[in-house]
Amino acid sequence: MKLEQQFAESADLTIRELTLCSASAIGALVITMEGLVDKQQLAQSVINPLLPYDFGNQSPDEVGQSIFRSVIASADAKAFSTMEELVTYITSGFAVIAVDGASQFCAVGVQGFAFRGVSEPESEVVQRGSREGFSEPLQINMSMIRRRLKSPGLVFEQMTVGSESQTQLMLCYLQTKVSQELLQTLRERLQACDLETVLASGYLSDYLEDEKTSRLFSGVGISERPDAVCGKLTEGRIAVIVDGTPAVILVPRLFVEEFQGVDDYSNRSYYAAFIRFTKYLSFFAAVFLPGLYVALAQFHPEYFPTQLLIQTSESLAKTPFPVMTETLGITLVYEIMKEAGLRIPKSLGHAVSIVGALVIGESAVTAGIISSSTLMVVATAAICSYVTSTLYPPIMVLRFILILVGGLTGLWGITLATAVIIISVCSKSSLGVPYMSSLAPFSLRRMRDVFIRAGWKTLGKHTIRVQKFAETEVRDAD
């Protein structure tokens, strides 16, 4: 059999041979993959209805149609005719019925594989709102979005990526809100994906990024919360739901959205504005604080207040390394500790914290290896970087760059590096939409949900949509 040759007689390929009750004793096969189907549901929905049914003098094609229309006791049944579809269905947990001599197959949904239940996301914790987060199965993630957006305009469009993994994904969008030009661009980029395996959302990020733009910041958003995804869908965004991963891709992505959270829209507007101000302040502190400290301490000590200058100078004089080397070393050690904390078992996580606090903190300062002022600056920047956790990768890279620039060229180098960063970010786009939209090109109306969050009576009057236009490529829909 061709299918057995394809799977090289793999142990998990299960083929049940049946002889149907008919005048010519037509044969049939029930094909499944071990571990992906619920055997009890398979027996009740497929085997038990199929064996006693009398097909009489029907031809093989008529038998196949009768099985699809009258015999199968399942709401999830599909007819198809190609071997490629057969492989896709059985590896997705379907049972496929093949009738000897028939031109079509019948796939019956009897999935029964184990999966993690719906739980609260660990990376997007909220004080108010839903505690549900996406899970790995594609169908469950689709249902969580459909339950929140009951509009008939909500569309799920199926695609397959990965030549070997044959990973299913869904393009999710609101038909009445989405830009057809953006949608077509996204389809073309996914179809151009030439990967053999796609096992997570991150595999597709490079294919969804615009070419010849800065890759430091991502133009692709990742969310684990269905309520956050639904909010972006109403603005004309497109969600890419990948089977087997609990995170959904959102495109296009804007810079200002890195500072917006689900809690912003659940709290009062004045408190949401304060939280956003804190996030922006933390972002700039995480990026620039160590570099500015190194530049001032090494080239411009006159900018320190007198008392602070005396204490900083005394602290640095006791250490054997230059301030740039010291700051780089502490920052690097912190990153190593962070990675160790992520990789080791949770039961040992507190040990890393204790060692870090004792060795890098108290003992290193007491021994005169590092200065207390440097340690405080690096620790403050490290804490600030987690306020906007989605921006942690670019923050980490920029922090190292600015420490080197500040230690070698002082404030003039920091100023020039900042200009280069701003130009790079402003030149970036996401599916053709400017990454810095709302800030550049500037729109006063869109400012009501950037640095502050206006009340719902104001936000509800005009919905911001992300579209593609020749002028600014982003507009407010009146």
HUTAMO-V590398 format. One record per residue. OMEGA is omega in degrees with one decimal (NA if undefined). Layout:
OMEGA ; OMEGA
This chain:
-176.0 ; -179.2 ; 178.3 ; 176.9 ; 179.1 ; -178.3 ; 178.0 ; 179.6 ; 179.4 ; -173.7 ; -177.0 ; 174.0 ; -177.0 ; 179.6 ; 179.5 ; -180.0 ; -179.8 ; 170.5 ; -175.0 ; 179.2 ; -179.4 ; -177.0 ; -178.2 ; 178.0 ; -178.0 ; 177.8 ; 178.9 ; 178.1 ; 171.2 ; -172.0 ; 178.9 ; 173.4 ; -179.1 ; 178.2 ; -179.4 ; -177.1 ; 173.3 ; -173.7 ; 178.7 ; 177.9 ; 177.0 ; 179.8 ; -176.2 ; -173.9 ; -173.2 ; -170.8 ; -176.0 ; 177.9 ; -171.6 ; -172.5 ; -176.2 ; -174.5 ; -178.0 ; -179.1 ; 175.3 ; -177.0 ; -177.5 ; 175.5 ; 179.6 ; 179.0 ; 177.8 ; 177.1 ; 178.1 ; 178.2 ; 178.7 ; 178.1 ; -177.2 ; -172.8 ; -168.4 ; -169.0 ; -171.9 ; -179.1 ; 179.7 ; 178.5 ; -177.2 ; 179.9 ; -176.5 ; 177.0 ; 179.2 ; -172.1 ; -176.4 ; 179.1 ; 178.7 ; 178.1 ; 179.1 ; 179.2 ; -179.7 ; -177.1 ; -176.4 ; 177.9 ; 175.5 ; 176.4 ; 177.4 ; 168.8 ; -176.3 ; 177.9 ; 178.4 ; -179.7 ; -178.5 ; 178.8 ; -178.6 ; -177.6 ; -177.7 ; 173.7 ; 176.3 ; 178.9 ; -177.2 ; -179.0 ; 178.5 ; -176.0 ; 179.7 ; -179.3 ; -180.0 ; 177.4 ; 179.6 ; -179.9 ; 178.9 ; -179.1 ; -178.9 ; 179.1 ; 179.3 ; -174.8 ; -179.2 ; -178.0 ; 179.1 ; 176.8 ; 178.3 ; 177.6 ; -174.7 ; 175.4 ; -178.2 ; 174.2 ; -179.7 ; 176.2 ; -176.8 ; -177.2 ; -177.4 ; -175.7 ; -179.9 ; 178.4 ; 176.7 ; -177.9 ; 179.9 ; 176.2 ; -179.2 ; -179.5 ; -179.1 ; 178.0 ; -175.2 ; -179.0 ; 175.1 ; 177.8 ; 177.3 ; -173.4 ; 171.0 ; -177.0 ; -172.4 ; 173.7 ; 177.8 ; 178.7 ; -179.3 ; -176.4 ; 179.6 ; -177.5 ; -178.0 ; -177.2 ; 177.7 ; 173.7 ; 179.9 ; 168.0 ; -175.9 ; -179.1 ; 174.4 ; -174.3 ; -176.2 ; -175.4 ; -169.9 ; 172.7 ; -179.4 ; 178.3 ; 176.6 ; -178.9 ; 179.5 ; 176.8 ; 179.4 ; 178.1 ; -177.4 ; -179.3 ; 177.9 ; 177.9 ; 178.8 ; 179.7 ; -176.0 ; 179.3 ; 175.4 ; 179.8 ; 173.5 ; -174.1 ; -179.8 ; -178.2 ; -176.9 ; 179.2 ; -174.3 ; -172.7 ; -178.0 ; -179.4 ; -179.2 ; 177.6 ; 174.7 ; 178.0 ; 176.8 ; 172.9 ; -177.8 ; 177.6 ; -177.8 ; 174.8 ; -175.4 ; 173.8 ; -179.5 ; 178.9 ; 177.3 ; 179.9 ; 176.7 ; -175.4 ; 178.8 ; 179.4 ; 177.2 ; 178.9 ; -179.5 ; 178.0 ; 179.5 ; 177.8 ; 179.6 ; 176.2 ; 178.8 ; 178.4 ; 177.3 ; 177.9 ; 176.6 ; -178.2 ; -177.2 ; 179.5 ; 176.7 ; 178.7 ; -176.3 ; -180.0 ; -177.6 ; 176.9 ; 177.0 ; 176.8 ; -9.5 ; -177.6 ; 179.9 ; -177.9 ; -174.8 ; -179.1 ; 176.9 ; -177.2 ; 178.4 ; 179.8 ; 179.9 ; -179.4 ; 179.8 ; -174.7 ; 176.0 ; -179.4 ; 175.5 ; -172.2 ; -178.2 ; 178.9 ; 177.0 ; 177.5 ; 178.8 ; 180.0 ; 179.3 ; 176.5 ; 178.4 ; -179.6 ; 178.2 ; 179.5 ; 179.3 ; 179.6 ; -178.5 ; 176.8 ; -179.1 ; -177.8 ; -167.3 ; -171.1 ; 179.8 ; 179.6 ; 177.8 ; 179.2 ; 179.8 ; -179.1 ; -178.7 ; -177.5 ; -173.5 ; -174.6 ; -172.7 ; -178.0 ; -179.1 ; 179.3 ; 176.5 ; 169.1 ; -171.1 ; -177.7 ; 178.7 ; 179.1 ; 179.9 ; -178.2 ; 179.8 ; 179.9 ; 178.7 ; -179.4 ; -178.8 ; -179.2 ; -177.5 ; -176.7 ; -175.3 ; -173.2 ; 172.1 ; -174.2 ; 178.6 ; 178.9 ; -180.0 ; -179.3 ; 177.2 ; -178.9 ; -179.8 ; 179.5 ; 179.2 ; 178.4 ; 178.0 ; 179.3 ; 177.4 ; 178.5 ; 179.4 ; 178.5 ; 178.1 ; 178.6 ; 179.4 ; -171.4 ; -175.3 ; 176.8 ; -177.3 ; -178.8 ; 179.5 ; -176.1 ; -179.6 ; 179.4 ; 177.8 ; 179.3 ; -179.8 ; 179.5 ; 179.9 ; -178.8 ; -176.7 ; -173.8 ; -175.9 ; -177.8 ; -171.0 ; -173.9 ; -177.7 ; 178.5 ; 179.9 ; -179.7 ; 179.3 ; 179.1 ; 177.1 ; -179.9 ; -178.8 ; 179.7 ; 177.9 ; 179.2 ; 180.0 ; -179.8 ; -179.3 ; 179.3 ; 178.6 ; 178.6 ; 180.0 ; 178.9 ; -179.2 ; -177.1 ; -179.1 ; 176.6 ; 173.5 ; -171.2 ; -179.9 ; 179.5 ; -175.3 ; 179.6 ; 177.7 ; 177.4 ; -178.6 ; -179.1 ; -178.9 ; 179.5 ; 178.1 ; -179.4 ; -176.6 ; 174.0 ; 178.0 ; -179.2 ; 179.6 ; -179.6 ; -177.8 ; -172.9 ; 178.0 ; -175.9 ; 178.7 ; 177.0 ; 176.8 ; 179.5 ; 179.7 ; 178.9 ; 177.7 ; 178.1 ; 178.8 ; 179.3 ; -179.2 ; 178.8 ; -179.5 ; -178.6 ; -179.4 ; 179.2 ; -177.7 ; 175.5 ; 178.5 ; -173.6 ; 179.3 ; 179.0 ; -179.4 ; -176.9 ; -178.9 ; 179.9 ; -172.4 ; 175.8 ; 177.7 ; 1.2 ; -173.2 ; 175.4 ; -178.3 ; -178.9 ; -178.5 ; 177.8 ; -178.7 ; 178.0 ; 178.9 ; 178.8 ; 175.2 ; 174.2 ; -178.7 ; 179.1 ; -176.3 ; 176.8 ; 176.9 ; -179.1 ; -176.6 ; -177.6 ; -178.2 ; 179.4 ; 177.5 ; 176.6 ; 173.9 ; -179.2 ; 178.7 ; 180.0 ; -176.2 ; -174.1 ; -176.1 ; -179.2 ; 175.1 ; 178.9 ; 171.5 ; 177.3 ; 180.0 ; NA
